[in-house]
Amino acid sequence: MSDQPAPTGTARQQLDPAAADAVRARAARARADVDRYAAVLEDIAANGLPSVEDCTPWEELREAQLARLAAQRPAVA
């Protein structure tokens, strides 16, 4: 994506109100995700890395995420 505005003089297709609301909601979720990530990085910068004992192994995180995704997926008959 580009941070530059669309060139002037070109016609832009307007979104219907529901689609515009959906795009705004997605932008808000993305902004919240970035804010959480930035907070983690700021904490690391201020306090250093957490100890290994306080961390969750990535394999456990992966398995938990896969279980969440499988629970969302409709069962196949």
N, C-alpha and C positions, 0 to 999 in steps of 0.2 A: 504494500500500500504506500501511497505517496502522501507526504505532508503538504504538498503543493496544492493550491486550489485548482479547480477545473478551469480550463482556459475560458476566458470570456468570449461571448459571441456564439458559443455552442449551446444548443438546446439540451436541457436536462429533463429526463423523464421523472415526473413527480410520483411519489409513492402514495398509495391510498393510506388513510389514517391508521388502519390496523397494522399495515406493514411498517409504517413509520414508527409506531409505538413499539413494535417488535425489535426494530433496529436500535431504538433508544434503549430498550431493556437489555439488549445484548451488549451495547456499549457500557451500560452501567455495571453489568456483571464483569466485563473485561477490566474496567477501571478498578473495581473492588479486588479482583484477583491480583492485579499489578500492585495495588496498595499493600496487600498482605505480603506479597513477595518482597517488596521494598522494605517493609517493616522487619522481615526476617534478616535481610541483608544488613540493615542498620543495627540490629541487635548483635549480629556476628561481628560487625566492625567495632561496636562499643565494648562487647564482652568476650570476644573470641569464640572459637568453635566449642560446641558442647562436648562433653566427655563421651566416649564410645558407649559407656554403660547407659547413658541417657538417650541414646538413639535407637531407632527401630531399624533392623536390617532391611535392606531394599527388597529382599525376597519376600519378607512378610508383607510389606506394603504392596508388592506386585500381586501376591495371592489374594489379599483383601480386595484390591481393585478388580481383579478378575472375578471374584465371587460376587461383587456388587454388579458388575456388568452382566454376569450370567443370570442374576436374579431379575434384572430388568428385561431380559430377552424372553419373548414368549416361547412357551414349550412347543416343540415340534411333535406332532402326532405320528 
